[in-house]
Amino acid sequence: MASTAYLLVFIVLATLATFLTRALPFLLFARHAQSDWLQFLGRVLPPVLMVLLLVYALKTPLVSGTGLPQSALALGLVVLLHRLFGNALVSILGGTLGYMLLVQQWLPL
């Protein structure tokens, strides 16, 4: 079993590493916050990441051969919730909940 000192050092180092990974970009890019390149990345990266997540989410059931109907229904639920409420958090939580219910065989397909 690990000693208390070891655990405290681990917690302090993990906290410091987490803080640095969050603060470092702000410290490094503080002078360049208004650069065209950084504004371009801020505008383009969120939709690109969403498309990558979508491709991964739909590719995984195709490759494994299971779960495509559940994934497609969950995707439809996300789109529907986002069109109704326009809130990303509601869409994400609703889609995740819907997918988990479908996968847990509440609605076997």
Buried (B, 14 or more C-beta within 10 A) or exposed (E): EEEEEEEEEEEEEEEEEEEEEEEEEEEEEEEEEEEEEEEEEEEEEEEEEEEEEEEEBEEEBEEEEEBBEBBBBBBEBBEBBBEEEEEEEBBEEBBEEBBEBBBEEEEEE
